[in-house]
Amino acid sequence: MMCRTDQSVPEPGGEQDADATDAVFTSLLEDSTEELYEQAPCGYLSTLMDGTIAKINTTLLDWLGLERSRVVGRMRFADLLTVGGKLYHETHFAPLLQMKGEVSGIAMDIKAAGKQRMPVLVTSKVKSSEDGEPLLIRTTVFDARDRRAYEKELLRSRQAAEEARRQAEADRSRLQEAFAVLQQSLLPAALPEVPGIEAGSYYHTASPDLLGGDFYDLFPLEGGRWAFFLGDVCGKGPQAAAITSLARYTLRAAALHDADPISVLTTLNTVLHDRYASGEGRYCTAIFGVLQPTDGGTVGLHLASGGHPSALIQRADGSADYLPTPGGLLVGVLPQAPFTAARVDLLPGDTLLLYTDGLTEARIGPDRELYGEDALRAFTVAQPPTGPKALITALSGLLASFGDGLDDDTALLALGVPASLPTPASEDLT
């Protein structure tokens, strides 16, 4: 324990001046040059140009666990290094030092006491005569054990983070694959071949990480009729997928019992309301219809809508009009809901287009305005009336052009009557 005397640090405001204060601190810090060299917090050594150690301080000797007599004049700097350190010294350190005259902060390992590897940072500089002749090499060795431990821990952390990232990507990939399989199970693998009717469909998935709730189907009924539907469940994810599956099953089962479109949607409304009325409300929009081919080449269309965007008919003459179904409520919201039906004949060359609102609610332009039904009608008019598959191809290209403006799943279903082939002119045999 140090005791402060009257001659140590002068009291504030005392008579001793600044010179006396300087003298006190000078006496406290008084060290010989030799002591500063020997007990420095880093290693010092000087070597001849061939690497022979001419001088070494106590700090470095203590790290090495060697006696001075065994080192000075008997060992070279490279002898203090590990095998890997020697190789690096010969191939990189020494040539670089010879070329530049100085190298700084090079990481190496020395053979410390107890045959341990000790990481160090080495800085060397060549001392030259007035004539530029190299005389010796002065080297400073810094203890890098704390730094090496930090670097190893940092490396382990980075490796752990990278492994976690790879695992997360693998898990996400597996989840996306499962979602894709489940999504496909909620849609027909392929539309059936319908005599006298051409059909096309397309499904756009907005995100591979979420299950969508859009659905459609086309299937046969008795008497040569064909039923179809297209709908959109509120929400996304597994619960939306469960409702989609329930809606598809209910629509098909109800159609086989009574294919009247209003009756089918009424059954679906009852099932959804009874299933989800006690908990979080779940509902959907849907269009259900029946196609009845006739001997005259036309197809009778009878459909009903429950809160779904109106169907669009592309006529053979190139015009396009919506088939209004006003007043139809969302399916599943109320215990009893009115639905609106419509009838129309599809002529040869006509195409009926059903779609979910992901198409018309896409955002376009710098102001991200809604695409809208008017734009869809104009786009359809601009397409040649060459059938459902051609129209679906054009619309899939339109969806792709929206880019990130299309942030919702979109289902398309097009049904049409092939255009009549021209009758060949009879040959004049006279």
C-alpha positions in Angstrom: 0.0 0.0 0.0 1.3 3.4 -1.0 1.2 6.3 1.5 1.0 9.8 0.1 3.5 12.1 1.7 3.7 15.8 1.8 6.1 15.7 -1.1 3.9 13.6 -3.5 1.1 15.4 -5.3 0.8 19.1 -4.3 -2.5 20.2 -2.8 -4.7 22.4 -5.0 -4.0 26.0 -4.5 -0.7 25.2 -2.7 2.5 27.0 -3.2 4.2 24.3 -5.3 4.2 25.2 -8.9 3.8 23.2 -12.1 7.5 22.3 -12.2 7.2 20.5 -8.9 4.2 18.6 -10.2 6.1 17.5 -13.3 9.0 16.4 -11.1 6.7 14.2 -9.0 5.2 12.4 -12.0 8.6 12.0 -13.6 9.9 10.2 -10.5 6.8 7.9 -10.6 7.3 7.0 -14.2 11.1 6.8 -14.1 12.1 3.5 -15.9 15.4 2.5 -17.4 15.4 1.9 -21.2 16.5 -1.7 -20.5 13.6 -2.3 -18.2 11.2 -0.9 -20.7 12.6 -3.3 -23.4 12.7 -6.4 -21.2 9.3 -6.0 -19.5 7.3 -4.6 -22.4 3.8 -6.0 -22.8 4.9 -7.4 -26.2 7.8 -9.5 -27.5 10.9 -7.8 -29.0 13.8 -9.4 -30.8 16.5 -8.4 -33.2 17.9 -10.8 -35.8 20.7 -10.8 -38.2 19.8 -10.8 -41.9 20.0 -14.6 -42.0 17.4 -14.8 -39.1 19.9 -15.5 -36.3 18.5 -14.1 -33.1 20.9 -11.4 -31.7 18.7 -10.0 -29.0 15.4 -11.0 -27.4 13.4 -9.5 -24.5 12.2 -11.3 -21.3 8.5 -11.1 -22.3 9.0 -13.2 -25.4 11.3 -15.6 -23.6 8.6 -16.2 -21.0 6.1 -16.9 -23.7 8.4 -19.4 -25.3 9.5 -21.0 -22.0 13.2 -20.7 -23.1 16.4 -19.5 -21.5 18.2 -16.6 -23.1 21.4 -18.6 -23.5 19.6 -21.2 -25.6 18.2 -18.6 -27.9 20.6 -15.8 -28.6 23.1 -16.7 -31.3 21.8 -20.3 -31.4 18.4 -20.1 -32.9 16.8 -18.3 -35.8 13.5 -16.5 -35.8 11.9 -19.3 -37.9 12.9 -21.8 -35.2 10.4 -20.1 -32.8 7.5 -20.8 -35.2 5.3 -23.8 -35.6 5.6 -26.0 -38.7 2.9 -24.0 -40.5 4.4 -20.8 -39.3 7.8 -21.8 -40.7 6.3 -22.6 -44.1 4.5 -19.3 -44.2 7.7 -17.4 -43.1 9.8 -19.0 -45.9 7.2 -18.6 -48.7 5.6 -15.3 -47.8 6.9 -13.4 -44.8 10.7 -13.4 -45.6 10.3 -12.6 -49.3 7.9 -9.8 -48.6 10.2 -8.4 -45.9 13.2 -8.6 -48.3 11.2 -6.8 -51.1 9.6 -4.1 -49.0 11.8 -3.8 -46.0 8.8 -3.9 -43.6 5.8 -6.1 -43.0 3.1 -5.4 -40.4 0.5 -7.3 -38.5 1.1 -10.8 -39.9 -0.7 -13.6 -38.1 1.5 -16.6 -37.1 1.8 -19.2 -34.4 4.8 -19.6 -32.2 5.8 -22.7 -30.1 5.0 -21.5 -26.6 5.9 -23.1 -23.3 4.4 -26.5 -22.8 4.4 -27.3 -26.5 1.4 -25.1 -27.0 0.6 -23.1 -30.1 0.4 -19.4 -29.3 -1.2 -17.1 -31.9 0.7 -13.9 -32.4 0.8 -10.9 -34.7 4.3 -10.1 -36.1 5.7 -6.8 -37.4 9.2 -6.7 -38.7 11.4 -3.9 -40.1 14.8 -3.9 -41.7 17.4 -1.6 -40.2 19.9 -0.3 -42.8 23.1 1.6 -42.7 23.6 5.1 -44.0 24.6 3.5 -47.3 21.4 1.6 -47.5 23.0 -1.7 -46.6 20.7 -3.9 -44.5 22.1 -4.6 -41.1 19.5 -6.4 -39.0 15.8 -7.0 -38.6 13.8 -5.7 -35.7 10.7 -7.6 -34.9 7.7 -7.0 -32.5 5.5 -9.9 -31.5 2.0 -9.2 -30.1 0.0 -11.7 -28.1 -3.1 -12.6 -30.2 -4.7 -15.3 -28.1 -7.7 -13.1 -27.1 -8.1 -12.1 -30.7 -7.8 -15.6 -32.0 -10.4 -16.8 -29.4 -12.7 -14.0 -30.5 -12.2 -14.8 -34.2 -12.9 -18.5 -33.5 -16.1 -17.6 -31.6 -17.1 -15.2 -34.4 -16.4 -18.0 -36.9 -18.5 -20.4 -34.9 -21.3 -17.9 -34.7 -21.2 -17.3 -38.4 -21.1 -21.0 -39.1 -24.1 -21.5 -36.8 -25.9 -18.7 -38.5 -25.2 -20.1 -41.9 -26.3 -23.5 -40.9 -29.5 -22.1 -39.4 -30.1 -20.2 -42.7 -29.5 -23.3 -44.8 -31.9 -25.3 -42.5 -34.5 -22.5 -42.7 -34.2 -22.5 -46.5 -34.5 -26.3 -46.6 -37.5 -26.2 -44.3 -39.1 -23.5 -46.4 -38.5 -25.4 -49.6 -40.1 -28.5 -48.1 -43.0 -26.4 -46.9 -43.4 -24.8 -50.3 -43.4 -28.2 -51.9 -46.1 -29.5 -49.5 -48.1 -26.4 -50.2 -47.8 -26.9 -53.9 -49.0 -30.5 -53.7 -51.9 -29.5 -51.4 -52.8 -26.6 -53.7 -52.9 -29.0 -56.7 -55.1 -31.4 -54.8 -57.7 -28.7 -54.5 -57.8 -28.2 -58.3 -58.6 -30.7 -61.1 -55.4 -32.3 -62.4 -56.8 -31.6 -66.0 -60.1 -30.4 -67.4 -62.1 -33.3 -69.0 -62.8 -33.4 -72.7 -66.4 -32.2 -73.3 -68.1 -33.0 -76.6 -69.0 -29.8 -78.4 -67.2 -27.6 -75.8 -63.7 -26.3 -75.5 -62.3 -25.6 -72.0 -59.2 -23.9 -70.7 -58.0 -22.9 -67.2 -55.1 -21.3 -65.4 -54.1 -20.8 -61.7 -51.7 -18.1 -60.6 -50.2 -18.5 -57.1 -49.3 -15.2 -55.6 -47.0 -16.6 -52.9 -45.4 -20.1 -52.7 -45.5 -19.7 -48.9 -49.3 -19.4 -48.6 -52.1 -21.6 -49.6 -54.7 -19.8 -51.7 -58.4 -20.2 -51.6 -59.4 -20.0 -55.3 -61.0 -23.0 -56.8 -62.7 -24.3 -60.0 -64.0 -27.5 -61.5 -65.8 -29.0 -64.6 -67.6 -32.3 -64.4 -70.4 -34.3 -66.1 -74.0 -34.6 -65.1 -76.8 -36.8 -66.4 -78.5 -36.1 -69.8 -75.3 -34.9 -71.5 -75.1 -31.8 -69.3 -71.9 -30.5 -67.7 -71.5 -28.5 -64.5 -68.9 -26.0 -63.7 -68.0 -23.7 -60.8 -65.4 -21.2 -59.8 -65.0 -19.5 -56.5 -62.8 -17.7 -54.0 -62.6 -18.4 -50.2 -62.0 -15.5 -47.8 -58.4 -15.6 -46.4 -55.4 -17.8 -47.0 -53.5 -20.6 -45.4 -54.5 -24.0 -44.1 -58.0 -22.9 -42.9 -58.8 -21.4 -46.3 -57.6 -24.6 -47.9 -60.0 -26.6 -45.6 -62.9 -24.4 -46.6 -61.9 -24.8 -50.3 -62.0 -28.5 -50.0 -65.4 -28.4 -48.2 -66.8 -26.0 -50.9 -65.6 -28.2 -53.8 -67.0 -31.4 -52.2 -70.3 -29.7 -51.4 -70.8 -28.2 -54.8 -70.2 -31.5 -56.6 -72.4 -33.4 -54.3 -75.2 -30.9 -54.4 -75.1 -30.8 -58.2 -75.5 -34.5 -58.5 -78.6 -34.3 -56.3 -80.1 -31.2 -57.9 -78.1 -29.2 -60.5 -80.2 -26.1 -60.4 -77.6 -23.3 -59.9 -79.6 -21.5 -57.2 -80.3 -24.7 -55.3 -76.6 -25.7 -55.4 -75.4 -22.4 -54.0 -78.1 -22.5 -51.4 -76.8 -25.8 -50.2 -73.3 -24.5 -50.1 -74.4 -21.5 -48.1 -76.2 -23.7 -45.5 -73.1 -26.0 -45.1 -70.6 -23.1 -44.7 -72.9 -21.1 -42.3 -73.7 -24.1 -40.2 -70.0 -25.1 -40.0 -68.5 -21.7 -39.2 -71.3 -19.7 -37.7 -70.3 -20.4 -34.1 -66.7 -19.4 -34.6 -64.7 -17.0 -36.9 -66.9 -16.2 -39.9 -65.8 -18.0 -43.1 -67.3 -17.4 -46.4 -66.6 -17.5 -50.2 -67.8 -16.1 -53.5 -68.8 -18.6 -56.2 -70.4 -19.0 -59.6 -72.0 -22.3 -60.4 -73.5 -23.1 -63.8 -74.7 -25.9 -66.1 -73.9 -26.3 -69.8 -76.5 -28.0 -72.1 -75.2 -28.7 -75.7 -77.9 -28.7 -78.3 -78.3 -30.4 -81.7 -78.1 -27.0 -83.4 -74.5 -26.4 -82.3 -75.3 -23.9 -79.6 -74.8 -24.5 -75.8 -77.4 -23.4 -73.3 -75.9 -21.8 -70.2 -77.7 -21.5 -66.9 -75.7 -20.1 -64.0 -76.0 -18.4 -60.6 -73.6 -16.2 -58.7 -73.1 -15.6 -55.0 -71.2 -12.4 -54.5 -68.7 -13.2 -57.4 -67.5 -10.9 -60.1 -69.7 -11.2 -63.2 -68.8 -13.6 -65.9 -67.6 -12.2 -69.2 -68.7 -13.5 -72.6 -66.4 -13.0 -75.7 -68.6 -13.2 -78.7 -67.6 -14.7 -82.1 -67.9 -11.2 -83.7 -65.2 -9.9 -81.4 -67.4 -8.0 -78.9 -67.4 -8.8 -75.2 -70.1 -8.2 -72.5 -70.6 -9.0 -68.9 -73.4 -11.4 -67.9 -75.0 -9.5 -65.0 -76.0 -11.4 -61.9 -76.9 -8.6 -59.5 -77.9 -9.1 -55.9 -76.2 -12.4 -55.1 -74.8 -12.3 -51.6 -71.6 -13.8 -50.3 -71.9 -17.6 -49.7 -71.9 -18.5 -46.0 -72.5 -15.1 -44.4 -76.2 -15.4 -43.6 -78.3 -18.5 -42.8 -80.5 -17.8 -45.8 -79.1 -15.8 -48.8 -80.6 -14.9 -52.1 -78.7 -15.8 -55.3 -79.1 -14.5 -58.8 -79.4 -16.7 -61.9 -79.0 -15.9 -65.6 -79.6 -17.8 -68.8 -78.0 -17.3 -72.2 -77.0 -19.3 -75.3 -73.4 -19.6 -76.3 -73.1 -19.6 -80.1 -70.3 -21.1 -82.1 -67.2 -19.0 -81.5 -68.4 -17.6 -78.2 -66.4 -18.0 -75.0 -67.5 -17.7 -71.4 -64.8 -16.4 -69.0 -64.9 -16.8 -65.2 -62.2 -15.3 -63.0 -61.4 -14.5 -59.4 -60.9 -10.9 -58.2 -57.1 -11.2 -58.1 -57.2 -10.3 -61.8 -59.4 -7.2 -61.6 -57.9 -6.0 -58.3 -54.3 -6.1 -59.6 -52.4 -2.8 -59.2 -51.0 -1.2 -62.3 -49.0 1.9 -63.2 -46.9 4.2 -61.0 -50.1 5.2 -59.0 -50.9 1.5 -58.5 -54.5 1.9 -59.7 -56.9 -1.1 -59.8 -56.9 -2.9 -63.1 -60.7 -3.1 -63.0 -63.5 -4.7 -65.0 -63.5 -2.1 -67.8 -59.8 -2.8 -68.6 -60.5 -6.6 -68.6 -63.4 -6.1 -71.0 -61.2 -3.9 -73.3 -58.4 -6.5 -73.1 -60.8 -9.3 -74.1 -62.2 -7.3 -77.0 -58.6 -6.8 -78.3 -58.1 -10.6 -78.4 -59.1 -12.5 -81.5 -62.1 -14.8 -80.8 -60.2 -18.0 -81.4 -61.5 -20.0 -78.4 -61.0 -20.5 -74.6 -57.5 -21.8 -74.7 -56.2 -18.9 -76.7 -58.0 -16.4 -74.4 -56.5 -18.2 -71.3 -53.0 -18.0 -72.8 -53.4 -14.2 -73.4 -54.7 -13.7 -69.9 -51.9 -15.6 -68.3 -49.5 -13.3 -70.1 -51.4 -10.3 -68.8 -51.1 -11.6 -65.2 -47.4 -12.1 -65.7 -47.1 -8.4 -66.9 -48.5 -7.1 -63.6 -45.4 -8.2 -61.7 -45.6 -7.4 -58.0 -48.9 -5.6 -58.7 -50.5 -9.0 -58.6 -50.6 -9.8 -54.9 -53.5 -12.3 -54.8 -54.1 -15.8 -56.2 -56.0 -15.8 -59.4 -58.1 -18.6 -61.0 -59.3 -18.5 -64.6 -61.8 -20.8 -66.3 -62.9 -20.4 -69.9 -65.6 -22.4 -71.6 -66.6 -22.0 -75.3 -68.3 -23.3 -78.3 -65.9 -24.1 -81.2 -66.5 -22.0 -84.3 -68.3 -23.8 -87.1 -66.1 -25.0 -89.8 -66.9 -23.5 -93.3 -68.8 -25.9 -95.5 -66.6 -27.0 -98.5 -68.0 -25.7 -101.9 -69.5 -28.5 -103.9 -67.6 -29.3 -107.1 -69.3 -28.6 -110.5 -69.3 -32.0 -112.2 -70.9 -30.8 -115.4 
